[in-house]
Amino acid sequence: MTNQPLVSVVMPSLNQAQFIEQSIRSVLEQSYENTELIVVDGLSTDGTIELLVSLQKEFVGRLQWVSQKDTGPAQALNHAISLAKGEIIGWLNSDDLYLPSAIMRAVDHFDVNEQHQMVYGFGQHIGPSGQSLGEYPTKPPSSPMDTFLEGSFICQPTVR
């Protein structure tokens, strides 16, 4: 994958105006620019649509969005994935953030480890004013499968 593969990030959303702009910027202002973001919104009524219109003008050709009635996040996520064109797909909820080098690190990992199907990393719980509330309890891939009985140890926003 040494030719800068397209990375598609999918984002389901509903009434997340207070968070979505920062989430979108955390994806589209990455150092890795060959990225598209697909937001599938469930008919927000809180100003989210107006933000999406404005941000689409700023990120021409990189931000795609639709707003339509759906049955919840799973349907929105599946619709977003169906629109994705990337070789690598990431999923970020509209109230989560990527750190600045997240996408580049994932692409670099896949470049060296072409046999891998998924990569994930460490995440943090962030409070409403942006403060870190602590680390997500992430465990390495070598953890035994029965460790899942203790709960999820893969932080979903870090998965690509």
C-alpha positions as CSV (number, residue, x, y, z in Angstrom):
1,M,0.0,0.0,0.0
2,T,2.8,2.4,-0.7
3,N,0.7,4.6,-3.0
4,Q,-1.3,6.5,-0.3
5,P,-4.5,4.6,-0.2
6,L,-7.8,6.4,0.2
7,V,-9.1,6.2,3.8
8,S,-12.8,6.4,4.3
9,V,-14.1,7.4,7.7
10,V,-17.8,6.8,8.3
11,M,-19.7,8.8,10.9
12,P,-23.3,8.2,12.0
13,S,-24.9,11.2,13.7
14,L,-28.1,12.5,15.2
15,N,-28.4,15.9,16.9
16,Q,-24.7,16.2,17.7
17,A,-24.3,19.9,16.7
18,Q,-22.3,20.6,19.9
19,F,-19.6,18.0,19.0
20,I,-19.7,17.2,15.2
21,E,-17.6,20.1,13.9
22,Q,-14.7,19.2,16.2
23,S,-15.1,15.5,15.2
24,I,-15.1,16.3,11.5
25,R,-12.1,18.5,11.8
26,S,-10.3,15.8,13.7
27,V,-10.6,13.6,10.6
28,L,-10.2,16.1,7.8
29,E,-7.4,18.1,9.3
30,Q,-5.1,15.1,9.7
31,S,-1.6,15.2,8.2
32,Y,-2.7,12.3,6.0
33,E,-4.9,14.0,3.4
34,N,-6.1,11.2,1.2
35,T,-9.1,10.8,3.4
36,E,-12.8,11.1,2.8
37,L,-15.4,11.5,5.5
38,I,-19.0,10.3,5.1
39,V,-21.5,11.5,7.6
40,V,-25.0,9.9,7.7
41,D,-27.3,11.9,9.7
42,G,-30.7,10.8,11.0
43,L,-32.6,14.1,10.3
44,S,-31.0,16.3,13.0
45,T,-33.0,19.3,14.2
46,D,-30.3,21.0,16.4
47,G,-28.2,22.9,13.8
48,T,-26.1,19.9,12.6
49,I,-27.3,20.2,9.0
50,E,-26.3,23.8,8.8
51,L,-22.8,22.9,10.1
52,L,-22.5,20.1,7.6
53,V,-23.4,22.5,4.7
54,S,-20.8,25.0,5.9
55,L,-18.1,22.4,6.4
56,Q,-18.7,20.7,3.1
57,K,-17.8,24.1,1.4
58,E,-14.6,24.1,3.4
59,F,-13.7,20.5,2.7
60,V,-14.8,20.3,-0.9
61,G,-14.6,16.7,-2.3
62,R,-13.6,15.3,1.1
63,L,-16.8,15.6,3.1
64,Q,-19.9,13.8,1.9
65,W,-23.1,13.8,3.9
66,V,-26.7,12.7,3.8
67,S,-29.5,13.4,6.2
68,Q,-32.5,11.0,6.1
69,K,-34.7,9.0,8.4
70,D,-33.2,5.8,9.6
71,T,-33.8,3.2,12.3
72,G,-30.7,4.1,14.3
73,P,-26.9,4.1,14.3
74,A,-26.5,0.7,12.8
75,Q,-28.5,1.6,9.7
76,A,-26.7,4.9,9.4
77,L,-23.3,3.2,9.7
78,N,-24.2,0.5,7.1
79,H,-25.4,3.3,4.7
80,A,-22.1,5.2,5.2
81,I,-20.0,2.1,4.6
82,S,-22.0,1.5,1.4
83,L,-20.9,4.9,0.1
84,A,-17.2,4.5,1.1
85,K,-14.7,4.3,-1.7
86,G,-11.6,3.8,0.5
87,E,-9.3,0.9,0.8
88,I,-9.2,1.4,4.5
89,I,-12.4,2.2,6.5
90,G,-12.5,3.8,9.9
91,W,-15.6,4.5,12.1
92,L,-15.8,7.5,14.2
93,N,-18.9,8.6,16.1
94,S,-19.9,12.3,15.8
95,D,-18.9,12.9,19.5
96,D,-15.5,11.3,19.3
97,L,-12.1,12.6,18.1
98,Y,-9.0,11.3,16.3
99,L,-5.6,12.4,17.5
100,P,-3.6,14.3,14.8
101,S,-1.6,11.3,13.6
102,A,-4.2,8.6,13.9
103,I,-4.9,7.9,10.3
104,M,-1.2,8.1,9.2
105,R,-0.3,5.6,11.9
106,A,-3.0,3.2,10.7
107,V,-1.9,3.5,7.1
108,D,1.8,3.0,8.0
109,H,0.8,-0.1,10.0
110,F,-1.0,-1.6,7.1
111,D,1.8,-0.7,4.7
112,V,4.2,-2.9,6.8
113,N,1.6,-5.5,7.8
114,E,-0.4,-6.2,4.7
115,Q,-1.8,-9.4,6.1
116,H,-3.6,-7.6,8.9
117,Q,-7.3,-6.9,8.6
118,M,-7.7,-4.5,11.5
119,V,-5.7,-2.1,13.6
120,Y,-6.7,-0.4,16.8
121,G,-5.0,1.7,19.5
122,F,-5.4,3.3,22.8
123,G,-8.2,5.8,23.5
124,Q,-9.1,8.2,26.2
125,H,-12.4,9.1,27.8
126,I,-12.8,12.9,27.3
127,G,-15.2,15.1,29.4
128,P,-17.5,17.8,28.1
129,S,-15.0,20.5,28.4
130,G,-12.2,18.5,26.6
131,Q,-10.4,17.2,29.7
132,S,-9.1,13.7,29.8
133,L,-11.0,11.5,32.2
134,G,-8.7,8.6,31.8
135,E,-7.5,5.9,29.5
136,Y,-9.9,3.4,27.8
137,P,-9.1,-0.1,29.2
138,T,-7.4,-1.4,26.0
139,K,-5.7,-4.7,25.9
140,P,-3.2,-6.1,23.2
141,P,-4.3,-8.4,20.4
142,S,-2.5,-11.2,22.1
143,S,-5.1,-11.2,24.9
144,P,-7.0,-14.6,25.2
145,M,-10.4,-14.6,23.6
146,D,-12.1,-15.3,27.0
147,T,-10.9,-11.9,28.1
148,F,-13.9,-10.6,26.2
149,L,-16.1,-12.0,28.9
150,E,-14.7,-9.2,31.1
151,G,-16.0,-6.6,28.7
152,S,-14.8,-4.9,25.5
153,F,-11.2,-4.0,25.5
154,I,-11.0,-2.6,22.0
155,C,-11.9,1.1,21.9
156,Q,-14.2,1.4,18.9
157,P,-13.1,4.9,17.8
158,T,-9.5,3.7,17.5
159,V,-10.4,0.8,15.0
160,R,-9.4,1.1,11.3
